[in-house]
């Protein structure tokens, strides 16, 4: 039996070397080279070409090489086998670092001071609200969202969460479903999006959602931080809300089209911070180690961990 590496945009030979070291007795094959399709029992994928996993009669499991799995479900010919996502403590920590960093930059008005620095002068308004008076709403309460909630609370923010289905988390005001969205948004000064991308969540961050954010907060208007998936946001609606002043600022690590096109106004809008989809880069050695451990579990007759629910898409 063998492991097939099916990826685009990454250095496949680097990944082959990692897996060979971790699974020395298992052949590691790649797309674009001859291999016996009957021998493939496992696939490690990142944005594999459409249909390239079809015709693998003995396939037992597919592993995403990143935290998201929407790239897998984009393949209409994806085999009907268990799919496992990466749950990596290092990735979770990196995501929380990003969220806390940018919430603090918004709280402490760092972009404003950066703009004033070349002028060699600050304006007269140096007051800043306390974290406890700023309401952060985290949309998505999975592994990443729950860790971000905890660390934002450590910094003193007034934090609430929203999820598709009800979740009880100690010390957290939680909202859920369509019936809880309006109340969640109305108490949110900084909206943090960590939702997975599914058919139901695509385009969630749109004009209607943005219009529901709090306008009575200590920041003078609401802010958006999206470190989830680019397909969650409607960028034309974000820009329109910024231009109208109903959204005061946006920090975006993900985009509808990646890489972000040079002609996009997001590059130059004075209220937008863009980062290169690196809020939580998976550390390759850690990811390969996690997937190799999963394969060994299956080979030992143990159940697969972190299995994706195809009905939900995450």
C-alpha positions in Angstrom: 0.0 0.0 0.0 1.1 3.6 -0.7 0.5 7.2 0.2 -0.3 9.6 -2.7 0.8 13.2 -2.4 -1.7 15.2 -4.4 -1.0 18.9 -4.3 -0.5 22.1 -6.4 1.6 25.1 -5.6 3.8 23.3 -3.1 7.2 21.6 -3.4 6.1 18.0 -3.5 9.6 16.5 -3.2 10.0 18.3 0.1 6.8 16.7 1.4 7.9 13.3 0.0 11.1 13.5 1.9 9.2 14.3 5.2 6.8 11.4 4.8 9.5 8.9 3.8 11.4 9.7 7.0 8.2 9.2 9.0 6.8 6.2 7.1 9.9 4.4 6.0 8.1 1.2 5.0 5.4 2.9 2.9 6.0 3.9 -0.7 5.3 7.6 -1.3 4.0 8.4 -4.8 3.0 11.7 -6.4 0.8 12.9 -9.2 2.6 13.2 -12.5 4.6 10.1 -12.1 3.7 6.5 -12.9 2.2 4.6 -10.0 -0.2 1.6 -9.4 -3.5 3.3 -8.6 -4.6 0.0 -6.9 -1.8 0.4 -4.3 -2.9 3.8 -3.0 -4.6 3.5 0.4 -4.1 7.1 1.6 -3.9 10.5 0.1 -2.5 13.7 1.5 -3.9 16.6 -0.5 -3.6 20.3 -0.9 -5.8 21.7 -3.8 -5.4 18.6 -5.9 -6.5 18.8 -9.5 -10.2 18.1 -10.2 -10.8 14.4 -10.5 -7.3 13.3 -9.8 -8.3 11.2 -6.9 -10.9 9.2 -8.9 -10.1 5.7 -9.8 -8.3 4.7 -6.6 -10.2 1.5 -5.8 -8.5 0.8 -2.4 -8.5 4.3 -1.1 -9.2 4.3 2.7 -8.8 8.0 3.7 -7.9 11.4 2.5 -6.0 13.9 4.7 -6.0 17.6 4.2 -2.5 19.1 4.4 -4.0 22.4 5.7 -6.5 23.4 8.4 -9.3 23.9 5.8 -11.0 21.2 3.8 -13.1 23.4 1.4 -10.4 22.7 -1.3 -11.3 19.0 -1.1 -15.0 19.5 -1.5 -14.4 21.7 -4.5 -13.7 18.4 -6.4 -17.0 17.2 -7.6 -15.4 13.7 -8.2 -14.0 13.4 -4.7 -14.1 9.7 -3.6 -16.6 8.8 -0.8 -14.0 7.9 1.9 -13.3 9.4 5.3 -11.6 12.8 5.3 -9.5 14.1 8.1 -8.5 17.6 8.8 -5.4 18.9 10.6 -5.7 19.9 14.2 -2.3 21.2 15.1 -1.7 23.0 18.4 1.0 25.1 16.8 -1.4 26.2 14.1 -4.0 27.1 16.7 -1.5 29.1 18.6 -0.4 31.0 15.5 -3.9 31.9 14.6 -4.6 33.2 18.1 -1.4 35.3 17.9 -2.7 36.9 14.8 -6.2 37.6 16.2 -4.9 39.1 19.4 -2.3 41.1 17.6 -4.8 42.8 15.3 -7.4 43.3 17.9 -4.8 45.1 20.0 -3.7 47.1 17.0 -7.3 48.3 16.6 -7.7 48.9 20.3 -4.5 50.9 20.5 -5.0 52.7 17.1 -1.7 51.7 15.8 -2.5 52.3 12.1 -3.4 55.9 13.0 -0.1 56.5 14.7 1.8 54.8 11.8 0.1 57.3 9.4 1.1 60.2 11.7 4.8 59.1 12.1 6.0 60.4 8.7 4.4 63.8 9.5 6.6 63.9 12.7 3.6 65.0 14.7 0.7 63.4 16.6 -2.8 64.9 16.8 -4.2 66.1 20.2 -6.5 63.0 20.7 -4.3 60.4 22.5 -7.1 58.8 24.5 -7.7 55.1 24.1 -10.5 52.9 25.5 -9.7 50.0 27.9 -9.9 46.5 26.4 -12.8 45.7 28.9 -14.9 48.3 27.2 -14.4 46.9 23.6 -16.7 44.1 22.6 -15.1 41.4 20.4 -17.3 38.9 18.6 -15.7 35.7 17.4 -17.7 34.0 14.6 -16.8 30.3 14.6 -16.2 28.4 17.8 -14.2 25.4 16.7 -10.7 24.6 17.8 -9.3 27.9 16.5 -12.2 30.1 17.7 -12.2 28.7 21.2 -8.5 29.3 21.6 -8.8 32.8 20.3 -11.7 33.5 22.7 -9.6 32.4 25.6 -6.6 34.5 24.7 -8.7 37.6 23.9 -10.3 37.3 27.3 -6.9 37.1 28.9 -6.2 40.5 27.3 -9.3 41.9 28.9 -11.7 42.2 25.9 -15.4 41.7 26.4 -15.8 38.6 24.2 -18.8 36.8 22.8 -19.0 34.0 20.3 -21.4 32.8 17.5 -21.6 29.3 16.0 -23.9 27.5 13.7 -25.2 25.3 16.5 -25.4 26.0 20.2 -22.1 25.7 22.2 -21.8 26.1 25.9 -18.3 27.5 26.8 -17.6 28.5 30.4 -17.6 32.3 30.9 -18.5 33.1 27.3 -21.7 34.7 26.0 -22.7 32.5 23.2 -25.1 33.0 20.3 -26.0 30.5 17.6 -28.0 30.0 14.4 -29.8 32.6 12.3 -31.9 33.5 15.3 -28.9 34.6 17.4 -27.0 36.5 14.7 -28.7 39.9 15.0 -28.1 40.0 18.8 -24.5 38.9 18.4 -23.7 41.5 15.8 -25.4 44.3 17.7 -23.0 43.8 20.6 -19.9 43.5 18.5 -17.3 46.3 18.0 -14.6 44.0 16.4 -15.9 41.1 14.4 -13.4 38.2 14.1 -14.3 35.6 11.5 -12.9 32.1 11.9 -15.7 30.2 10.1 -15.0 27.3 7.8 -16.0 27.8 4.2 -19.1 25.7 3.2 -21.9 26.3 0.8 -23.9 27.8 3.7 -21.2 30.2 4.9 -20.0 31.4 1.5 -20.6 35.2 1.2 -21.6 35.5 4.9 -19.6 38.7 5.4 -21.9 40.8 3.2 -23.7 44.2 3.3 -26.5 42.8 5.5 -24.1 41.4 8.1 -21.9 44.5 8.2 -24.9 46.7 8.7 -25.8 44.8 11.8 -22.6 45.6 13.6 -22.7 47.9 16.6 -22.4 51.6 15.9 -22.4 52.7 19.6 -19.1 51.3 20.7 -16.0 52.9 22.2 -14.0 52.6 18.9 -16.2 55.0 17.0 -17.5 52.3 14.7 -17.1 48.6 14.0 -14.0 46.7 12.7 -13.6 43.4 10.8 -10.9 40.9 11.1 -11.2 37.9 8.7 -8.6 35.2 9.1 -10.9 32.4 8.1 -11.6 31.9 4.4 -11.7 34.4 1.5 -14.9 32.9 0.2 -16.7 34.1 3.4 -16.4 37.7 2.4 -18.0 39.9 -0.3 -15.2 42.4 -0.9 -17.4 44.9 -2.8 -19.7 45.1 0.2 -16.7 45.5 2.6 -15.4 48.4 0.5 -18.8 50.0 0.3 -19.2 49.8 4.0 -15.8 51.3 4.6 -16.5 54.1 2.1 -19.9 54.8 3.8 -18.3 54.8 7.3 -20.5 52.1 8.6 -17.4 49.9 8.9 -14.4 51.8 10.3 -11.6 49.4 9.4 -10.9 45.9 8.1 -8.0 43.5 8.6 -8.0 40.7 6.0 -5.7 37.7 5.7 -7.8 36.0 3.1 -9.4 37.1 -0.2 -12.0 36.1 -2.8 -9.2 35.7 -5.3 -5.7 34.7 -4.2 -3.2 36.0 -4.6 -4.9 39.4 -4.2 -5.1 41.0 -7.6 -2.9 44.1 -8.1 -6.0 46.1 -9.2 -7.9 45.5 -6.0 -8.7 48.6 -3.9 -8.0 46.6 -0.8 -4.3 47.2 -1.4 -4.6 50.9 -1.1 -7.7 51.7 1.0 -6.5 53.7 4.0 -8.8 51.7 6.4 -7.7 48.3 5.3 -4.8 46.1 6.5 -4.0 43.1 4.2 -1.7 40.2 5.1 -0.5 37.4 2.8 -2.7 34.5 4.1 -0.2 33.6 6.7 -2.2 34.1 9.9 -1.7 30.5 10.7 0.7 28.7 8.4 0.9 25.0 9.1 4.4 23.9 10.0 5.2 21.2 7.5 7.1 18.9 9.9 4.2 19.1 12.3 1.5 18.4 9.7 3.4 15.4 8.2 3.9 14.0 11.7 0.2 14.3 12.5 -0.9 12.6 9.3 1.7 9.9 9.7 0.3 9.2 13.2 -3.2 9.0 11.7 -2.1 6.5 9.1 -0.4 4.3 11.8 -3.7 4.5 13.8 -5.6 3.1 10.9 -3.0 0.4 10.2 -3.4 -0.6 13.8 -7.2 -0.9 13.5 -7.8 2.3 15.6 -10.4 4.9 14.5 -9.4 8.0 12.5 -9.4 11.3 14.5 -10.7 14.7 13.4 -13.0 13.3 10.8 -14.9 15.8 8.6 -18.7 15.7 8.4 -19.4 15.9 4.7 -22.9 17.2 5.4 -21.5 20.2 7.2 -18.3 20.5 5.2 -16.0 20.7 8.2 
